[in-house]
Amino acid sequence: MREALAAIKKTAAYSHLLFCFGLATLIFSAEEPPLVWQKLYDSGFHDVAIGLDSDNSGNVYLTGQTGNDFNWDCLVIKYDYLGQTKWVKKYDTGSNELGYAVVADNQEHVYIAGQIFNGANWDFLILKYNSSGDLIWAKTYDWGGTDGAYAIGVDNADNVYVFGQAVIPGLGLNYLTLGLDSQGNKRWQSIYPKGNPAFDSYGLAIDGQVDHGADVYVCGYSGTDILVIKYEASGTKQWAKTYDLGSLEFAQGMTIDSEHNFYLTGMFYNSAAAKWNAFLMKGDGNGIATWITKVDSHHNETGFDVALDSKGAIYVSGTANNGVDDDMLLIKFDPQGKSLWRITYDTGSQNRGFGLTLDPLFNVFVTGYCLRRDYDCLTLLYKQIPISIEKRPVDRR
């Protein structure tokens, strides 16, 4: 009972903060925010976190993999906004299961996209948990070859959308977008030629503020260029566009704002400097590129995930090489794509940054992994503290 009361108090305090901030405009410093907490997960085996999302109560969820060279399980962890572990779940059928992406809906159900080995090849794996960590359903989809689900989203009607790759008989390797109902049953699928199988590049975002319910955006690459495809919720393709940064480029992360603009991050090859750099791109709902920011650095650098706050600022997570090993990377941009601050996190060994999410209080969460005795999940919280608060007038009519 004491733990239950404590949880109620934390939730109430969080809601009170949201209410207070909802009546004001927050002004943040351009200085990099402080690190409030860091969470390591070490099972004694290799643990890798890739996907990250948050819910309306300020909880964060990560997914990834835990295991060794012979057997892997899909890993799902829930933290509250104080960094306390609420639960840890491993999905294990006796085969190999991998988690790549996670999303939480408005009821705090948690959906996972990943892969499962069926004894002959790899299949799509889709999981749904409730807020307590109980498994509601598990679905697999097999097209006969090396198939994998790498990005996932859910709309306001609880329809689920999954993006990945599948080897289709007679058609070879393709990007595959899958529309599911709330029970995980397939509503539609759509394929698009993937081209080069040597690179993984997958992103998905849902625009839920349209008259026909939802639009689904997916991103990757086509040939040597960035690829973006837009679907209606019914699976009807509206358009497919490619974008050329002048070299070899891949889109990895994607998000949508309230005005139907999309934002991408990923990496491109800087041939003049012989290194990889991250990029940030904004496009409109018709697929027209608004601007592209190339992130220059001294060493290799990649963008993996992207998120927005309610003031229009953009955040990119990824990995930056420091000349010796890799660090976790977090960059904040203004709405025009100008860099405001940049943080790298280094434990002194190999670190990689993947998933990114924000809560309504502008806290920024990043997850990935670090190398200690073995690989461990590493999740960070950076707290943006307002330097001033402009109160908005209250309408008392």
Buried (B, 14 or more C-beta within 10 A) or exposed (E): EEEEEEBEEBBEEBBEBBEEBEEEEBEBEEEBBEEBBBBEBBBEBBBBBBBBBBBBBBBBBBBBBBBEEEBBBBBBBBBBBEBBEBBBBBBBBEEBBBBBBBBBBEEBBBBBBBBBBEEEEBBBBBBBBEBEBEBBEBBBBBBEBBBBBBBBBBBEEBBBBBBBBBBBEEEEBBBBBBBBEBEBEEBBBBBBEBBEEEEBBBBBBBBBEBEEBBBBBBBBBBEBBBBBBBBBBEBEEBEBBBBEBEBBBBBBBBBBBEEBBBBBBBBBBBEEEEBBBBBBBBBEBEBEBEEBBBBEBEBBBBBBBBBBBEEBBBBBBBBBBEEEBBBBBBBBBEEEBEBBBBBBBBBEEBBBBBBBBBBBBBBBBBBBBBBBEEBBBBBBBBBBEBEEEEEEEEEEE
